[in-house]
Amino acid sequence: MGRLLQLLLLVALALIVWRLVRKALAPPRDGEPPRFEPTGRCAVCGTHVPRGELDAAGHCPRCRGAKGPS
């Protein structure tokens, strides 16, 4: 029974070392988007989209060029 416990501990230790080495060698994540970007509401359809996607009139990409509600 002692041999089995030693084997299990050795396997667990090998897995931990493997994961740490793999994480250390992974390329850095530079291009990650920000976790939160403020949103705005489209003036036409009311959909909330990131403020950077709204045009000067407050239209979302889907409603650009569309007329307001009748």
Sequence and secondary structure as in RCSB ss.txt:
>XXXX:A:sequence
MGRLLQLLLLVALALIVWRLVRKALAPPRDGEPPRFEPTGRCAVCGTHVPRGELDAAGHCPRCRGAKGPS
>XXXX:A:secstr
 HHHHHHHHHHHHHHHHHHHHHHHHS    S   S   EEE TTT  EEEGGGS TT   TTTTT     
